[in-house]
Amino acid sequence: MVDLPKGLLPLLTGIYSEILESADRVITDIPFGAFFETIVSRKPVLCICPNYYKMIEDAKITFGKSLQQFSSIEEAKIIIKEFLHGNPNEYIVDIPMSDNDFMDAFKEIQNCI
């Protein structure tokens, strides 16, 4: 863990899967590996990224409150505070998992929407 001034969230370093085991909630800044690993672990996750990233509308629907964009630092702070103090169950993504292929899971999601 990296030491930060009092009141700031801790930054953890190390093997992600080991860190994830001890996490109550996870914040990521881009929807890449750590975001998806957290989803599969069934932990509350917030991926918050700037609104200049192009986002597929289906992704917003699929990931719900767990995938949010911001246009200002103040807006980002509000989103993060809601995540930290809100109902963690609202940030657990339910993606049907497939025994076959990752794309099969997305096909199943499309059929549910």
Backbone bond lengths (Angstrom), bond angles and torsions (degrees), N, CA, C in turn:
res aa  C-N    CA-C-N  psi(-1)  N-CA   C-N-CA  omega(-1)  CA-C   N-CA-C  phi
1 M - - - 1.450 - - 1.523 108.11 -
2 V 1.317 115.94 142.08 1.461 122.32 177.53 1.527 108.26 -90.62
3 D 1.338 117.02 130.63 1.468 120.39 178.51 1.525 110.15 -73.41
4 L 1.319 116.00 128.64 1.457 122.60 179.65 1.522 108.99 -125.87
5 P 1.324 116.86 159.23 1.469 119.19 175.69 1.531 111.04 -57.30
6 K 1.309 116.06 150.92 1.461 122.48 -179.02 1.537 110.53 -53.30
7 G 1.316 115.59 137.63 1.453 121.06 177.22 1.523 113.89 96.72
8 L 1.328 118.16 -13.33 1.454 120.76 178.51 1.521 109.96 -92.79
9 L 1.315 116.27 153.19 1.457 120.76 178.54 1.523 109.59 -70.22
10 P 1.334 117.72 143.36 1.461 119.25 179.38 1.530 111.52 -71.96
11 L 1.316 115.96 144.58 1.454 122.50 172.10 1.514 106.81 -105.43
12 L 1.309 116.55 125.45 1.456 120.34 -178.39 1.512 109.85 -104.60
13 T 1.314 116.12 143.09 1.454 121.21 176.36 1.522 108.30 -123.94
14 G 1.314 116.97 148.72 1.456 121.08 179.33 1.512 110.11 137.49
15 I 1.315 116.00 -161.65 1.464 121.55 -179.51 1.525 107.92 -74.94
16 Y 1.330 115.52 122.39 1.467 120.49 -170.77 1.527 112.44 -58.19
17 S 1.310 118.28 -44.55 1.467 120.05 -177.03 1.531 111.61 -61.83
18 E 1.333 117.66 -32.60 1.463 120.60 177.73 1.523 111.29 -73.68
19 I 1.315 116.52 -40.23 1.464 121.17 177.80 1.523 110.04 -64.68
20 L 1.321 116.21 -40.68 1.454 122.32 -176.97 1.530 111.96 -59.56
21 E 1.310 117.48 -35.35 1.461 121.34 -179.61 1.523 112.16 -57.28
22 S 1.327 117.65 -35.26 1.464 120.58 -176.26 1.529 113.44 -94.28
23 A 1.318 117.57 -2.73 1.466 121.23 -176.15 1.529 111.54 -80.86
24 D 1.335 115.55 140.23 1.463 121.06 171.90 1.521 110.47 -88.38
25 R 1.335 116.02 -38.74 1.458 123.89 179.26 1.523 107.39 -145.98
26 V 1.335 115.95 152.22 1.462 120.15 -176.89 1.524 109.33 -130.59
27 I 1.336 115.57 135.86 1.467 122.09 174.82 1.523 107.81 -116.23
28 T 1.321 116.36 127.97 1.460 121.70 173.93 1.525 108.64 -121.49
29 D 1.327 115.40 161.42 1.470 118.52 -176.88 1.524 113.56 -108.02
30 I 1.315 117.99 -8.12 1.462 121.12 175.52 1.533 108.40 -145.59
31 P 1.324 117.50 145.98 1.474 120.00 -177.67 1.526 112.02 -80.38
32 F 1.328 115.92 70.18 1.454 121.69 178.19 1.526 108.91 -119.27
33 G 1.304 117.29 -151.81 1.461 124.26 -172.18 1.507 116.41 -48.62
34 A 1.328 117.98 -52.81 1.466 120.42 -177.02 1.532 111.30 -60.63
35 F 1.306 116.75 -37.01 1.464 121.44 178.42 1.532 109.86 -60.81
36 F 1.337 116.31 -48.76 1.461 120.28 -177.68 1.530 111.92 -71.13
37 E 1.323 117.66 -36.19 1.469 120.27 175.92 1.528 110.52 -61.49
38 T 1.312 116.18 -39.90 1.462 120.20 179.68 1.524 110.48 -67.47
39 I 1.313 116.99 -40.18 1.474 120.58 177.83 1.522 109.98 -59.21
40 V 1.322 116.86 -47.64 1.458 121.12 -178.75 1.525 111.30 -63.45
41 S 1.324 117.27 -29.96 1.474 121.18 179.77 1.524 112.38 -75.93
42 R 1.343 116.75 -9.09 1.467 123.04 -179.19 1.529 112.26 66.53
43 K 1.331 116.30 31.65 1.467 122.19 175.51 1.526 108.46 -98.06
44 P 1.332 117.38 150.76 1.466 119.89 174.11 1.536 109.30 -62.92
45 V 1.320 115.90 132.11 1.465 120.50 -177.79 1.521 110.05 -138.90
46 L 1.320 114.48 142.39 1.459 122.02 173.05 1.521 107.29 -126.25
47 C 1.319 115.35 119.22 1.458 120.56 170.97 1.523 105.42 -104.22
48 I 1.308 115.79 114.43 1.462 121.00 -177.04 1.525 108.24 -119.41
49 C 1.319 115.78 123.56 1.461 119.67 -177.13 1.531 109.90 -140.23
50 P 1.315 116.53 159.71 1.468 120.36 -179.03 1.526 111.65 -62.33
51 N 1.320 115.37 150.75 1.466 119.32 -176.74 1.533 113.51 -74.43
52 Y 1.328 118.47 -2.77 1.460 118.37 175.51 1.530 111.57 -81.53
53 Y 1.344 117.76 -9.15 1.462 120.08 170.15 1.519 107.76 -73.22
54 K 1.302 117.17 131.44 1.457 119.97 176.33 1.521 108.22 -75.36
55 M 1.321 114.88 132.00 1.452 120.82 -176.10 1.527 108.69 -124.02
56 I 1.310 116.88 128.89 1.463 121.82 176.04 1.527 107.47 -68.30
57 E 1.310 116.76 132.90 1.466 121.12 -177.31 1.526 111.38 -58.84
58 D 1.338 117.18 -38.09 1.466 119.90 178.50 1.526 111.39 -61.72
59 A 1.330 117.23 -32.51 1.468 120.12 178.17 1.516 110.05 -65.23
60 K 1.315 116.58 -42.08 1.465 120.28 178.68 1.528 110.63 -61.30
61 I 1.320 115.68 -39.80 1.466 120.48 179.75 1.529 109.97 -69.08
62 T 1.312 116.64 -46.66 1.464 122.04 -176.99 1.524 112.28 -62.68
63 F 1.333 116.74 -45.40 1.459 120.60 -173.72 1.521 113.28 -93.68
64 G 1.314 118.32 -8.50 1.458 122.50 174.04 1.518 113.62 52.58
65 K 1.337 115.75 -133.66 1.468 121.08 -176.87 1.523 112.54 -66.49
66 S 1.327 117.34 -14.66 1.465 120.40 -178.90 1.524 113.10 -75.09
67 L 1.314 117.92 -14.85 1.461 121.56 179.31 1.526 108.23 -125.87
68 Q 1.334 116.38 105.82 1.461 120.70 -176.87 1.526 110.53 -132.23
69 Q 1.320 113.83 150.47 1.458 120.55 177.40 1.523 109.60 -115.98
70 F 1.333 114.99 155.53 1.458 120.36 179.38 1.523 109.92 -132.08
71 S 1.340 114.39 155.94 1.465 119.70 178.76 1.521 112.04 -113.20
72 S 1.330 117.16 -7.12 1.470 120.54 178.51 1.530 109.02 -151.86
73 I 1.312 115.41 161.41 1.462 120.49 177.82 1.527 110.49 -60.51
74 E 1.326 117.03 -40.39 1.467 120.52 179.75 1.527 110.89 -61.94
75 E 1.326 116.60 -41.90 1.464 120.04 178.34 1.537 110.19 -64.37
76 A 1.321 117.46 -40.57 1.465 121.56 178.19 1.529 110.66 -61.44
77 K 1.327 116.67 -42.28 1.465 120.62 178.91 1.529 111.11 -60.76
78 I 1.305 116.79 -41.86 1.470 120.98 179.80 1.524 110.09 -63.69
79 I 1.322 117.12 -45.25 1.468 121.58 -179.87 1.528 110.27 -61.28
80 I 1.324 116.85 -44.25 1.464 121.02 -179.58 1.523 111.06 -66.29
81 K 1.330 117.87 -42.27 1.473 120.68 178.09 1.525 111.07 -61.48
82 E 1.352 116.61 -41.36 1.462 120.05 178.19 1.527 110.50 -61.68
83 F 1.330 116.07 -40.00 1.465 120.51 178.88 1.528 111.30 -65.15
84 L 1.312 116.58 -46.08 1.464 120.85 -176.09 1.523 113.30 -70.11
85 H 1.329 117.00 -31.13 1.463 120.33 -175.32 1.527 113.60 -108.66
86 G 1.330 116.85 -5.06 1.460 120.98 -177.53 1.526 112.37 -88.74
87 N 1.304 114.66 -172.93 1.458 122.64 179.09 1.534 108.93 -72.19
88 P 1.333 118.06 114.95 1.469 119.54 -177.39 1.524 113.32 -62.34
89 N 1.323 117.58 -26.83 1.469 120.37 -179.97 1.527 112.66 -64.07
90 E 1.324 117.16 -23.31 1.465 120.47 178.45 1.523 111.78 -73.14
91 Y 1.329 117.12 -9.02 1.464 121.89 -177.31 1.531 112.03 -116.36
92 I 1.322 116.76 16.28 1.457 121.30 173.29 1.521 106.65 -99.52
93 V 1.318 115.50 121.07 1.460 121.03 -175.70 1.524 108.95 -90.29
94 D 1.319 115.60 130.20 1.460 121.01 179.18 1.521 108.49 -103.10
95 I 1.320 115.12 96.01 1.461 120.69 178.09 1.517 107.49 -108.02
96 P 1.321 117.56 126.55 1.467 118.30 176.72 1.530 109.66 -64.66
97 M 1.314 115.61 125.60 1.459 119.85 -179.16 1.527 109.44 -92.64
98 S 1.309 115.74 147.51 1.456 122.47 -177.48 1.523 109.64 -114.60
99 D 1.316 116.40 145.23 1.466 120.50 174.54 1.523 110.87 -78.49
100 N 1.316 116.22 -13.42 1.460 120.39 -173.37 1.515 113.71 -94.76
101 D 1.307 116.12 -66.04 1.451 120.62 -165.88 1.520 109.02 -152.93
102 F 1.317 116.51 146.87 1.456 121.57 179.82 1.534 111.18 -58.51
103 M 1.322 117.21 -37.91 1.471 120.41 -179.40 1.523 111.31 -67.11
104 D 1.342 118.03 -28.13 1.464 120.11 176.09 1.526 110.80 -60.54
105 A 1.343 115.81 -37.92 1.465 119.80 179.04 1.513 110.16 -62.38
106 F 1.337 118.14 -41.77 1.462 120.31 179.15 1.515 112.02 -68.34
107 K 1.319 118.19 -33.83 1.469 120.68 175.89 1.529 109.63 -63.89
108 E 1.363 116.75 -40.40 1.456 120.65 177.98 1.527 110.99 -63.84
109 I 1.321 116.23 -39.86 1.462 120.17 178.13 1.519 110.42 -61.31
110 Q 1.329 116.30 -45.05 1.464 120.55 -179.82 1.524 111.31 -59.14
111 N 1.325 116.53 -36.74 1.454 120.20 179.79 1.531 111.89 -70.52
112 C 1.323 117.46 -23.40 1.467 121.87 -179.60 1.523 111.84 -84.26
113 I 1.322 117.31 -21.51 1.475 120.98 -174.62 1.509 110.39 -85.89
